Amino acid sequence: MDEEILTEETGVDEEYILDLDAILIEYHRRQRIEGMMGPLVSSVVHIVLIVSAMMFFTGESRATHDAIEVTMEELEVKEMEDMVLEELEQMEEIAEDVVPTVEKPDVPQEVVDMAIEDVSDEIAETDNDMDFSDVLDVKTSATPLKISGLYGGRTKKGRAKARKRWGGSAATETAVLRALRWLKKTQKPDGSWSNTQPRAMGGLGLLTFLAHGETPLSEEFGMTVTKAMQYLTDQMMAVPDGRTAGLERAYVNGIVTYALSEAYGLTNVPQLKPPMEKGLRFIVNGQQPAGGFDYSYKKGARWDLSVVGWQVQALKAGYVAGADVDGNMEAIEDSIKFLTKVSYRNGKFGYSSPGSGSPGMQGAGTLCLQLVGEGRSREAKAGVKNISENFGVVWVTKKKVLGHSNPCYNWYYQTQAMFHAGLTNWKKWNKQMTPQILGAQKRDGHWDCPGKGKKPEYDPWYTTTLCCLTLQVYYRYLPTYKMPKKTVSKAKSVLEALDEDLSIELD
């Protein structure tokens, strides 16, 4: 009765209601089926993965291989004689892992204790908002200030790797950091050091920071580097263009140009290029017809190997930095002729006459030839032999020493020459050099010239920079005798030979 009333009131046919019920039942059935599909598919996939993994680890390979029988046989290992080892070291195609690692020098414990005393490992805080472009008077992005691949050994990682490989230590690096912090503390507001030799000491000071890979963006030493760069730039650009002698002395111009060239090569700061090229032009124009140099770039008969040393280092650094100076390459080639044909005689380099030089001149002549790709020449090999057999680093405390005969000047050249001379020579030199330099450093980080004689005003900065550069030899440049095989050319020109010691191995 009620169903009849319902159908009459709604006007819905009873047959239609039955169809709707059937549709709802079918809908709910499909929903249950679809709800079960997800877990079912997931289960199947997991089963397939498990079975596949079991087959991968436990299944047998379908491919068949011949059985390989391995036997082990103990071989007798003999140590190489020194002569054989030296021959191997001088072969350019020798594999990197054939040359043994340099042993660390035996440094007395008291020397190590002294070296690390009162040294903080914390990095000094700097103003993160500082705009170095204002100081340098040039707008530059951070990109040009990144360390170039040519100086990869001067990065933190590169320094650690090089010290380990070539015989440095934590003590040598601690001594370097103490010296850099002393130089930072004693730098004048204008960026120079010393009252009597501000330009020369400014150049040597900047070279010392650059050797450690410091740039204007360095957290601890950035401002120190920036001020030194600005000072040397201003000094060089203030020299009238019409002059031919550069700064007041050829020594000074060579050192300052050397520093500016390394600074530009390391940072690519645009403002450094004009003063670098200006200094290089003074050097090129001041070279004598025979390839030598003299005080104030005089063109007379006298020449001076000590002056030549700084000019050759500057010319090489300018070439590496990509300076655009006419005659730069020709000046390098002429200097090679001078070193081998004029200064050298009977196994020795001369200071101002052939074959009559001091211990320092043997190092200067040898190093200059090595830097310009002539390290295998008869004259360079004779220089190495002379240094190895006759000289060493002994910190004299009783002998009277005048300012111009500072033995640290000799050791600066000799140490670099022996570093480039081959592993056997370097191990012998490094072992006796390191404890002598470390043991003489003062508690505040500086060095004084050996001896008790009267010393010039600039001596603390002069001696400190020379000693610091000597202890940075491990990572300043790759040894010329240890260049990677890929950099060797089949037919080497003078230009190509210059590149031999430039390829730093990077990780």
DASULBEL-V633855 format. One record per run of one state. SS is the DSSP state (helix for helix, strand for strand, loop for the rest). FROM is the first residue (numbers start at 1). LEN is the number of residues. If there is no record, write none. Layout:
# DASULBEL-V633855
ss=(SS & SS)
from=(FROM & FROM)
len=(LEN & LEN)
This chain:
# DASULBEL-V633855
ss=(loop & helix & loop & helix & loop & helix & loop & helix & loop & helix & loop & helix & loop & helix & loop & helix & loop & helix & loop & helix & loop & helix & loop & helix & loop & helix & loop & helix & loop & helix & loop & helix & loop & helix & strand & loop & strand & loop & helix & loop & helix & loop & helix & loop & helix & loop & helix & loop & helix & loop & helix & loop & helix & loop & helix & loop & helix & loop)
from=(1 & 2 & 11 & 14 & 59 & 82 & 90 & 96 & 99 & 109 & 117 & 132 & 137 & 143 & 146 & 149 & 155 & 156 & 167 & 170 & 187 & 198 & 212 & 222 & 238 & 250 & 268 & 271 & 287 & 295 & 298 & 305 & 322 & 328 & 344 & 346 & 348 & 350 & 359 & 372 & 378 & 391 & 403 & 406 & 407 & 420 & 423 & 441 & 459 & 472 & 473 & 477 & 480 & 483 & 485 & 488 & 494 & 498)
len=(1 & 9 & 3 & 45 & 23 & 8 & 6 & 3 & 10 & 8 & 15 & 5 & 6 & 3 & 3 & 6 & 1 & 11 & 3 & 17 & 11 & 14 & 10 & 16 & 12 & 18 & 3 & 16 & 8 & 3 & 7 & 17 & 6 & 16 & 2 & 2 & 2 & 9 & 13 & 6 & 13 & 12 & 3 & 1 & 13 & 3 & 18 & 18 & 13 & 1 & 4 & 3 & 3 & 2 & 3 & 6 & 4 & 10)
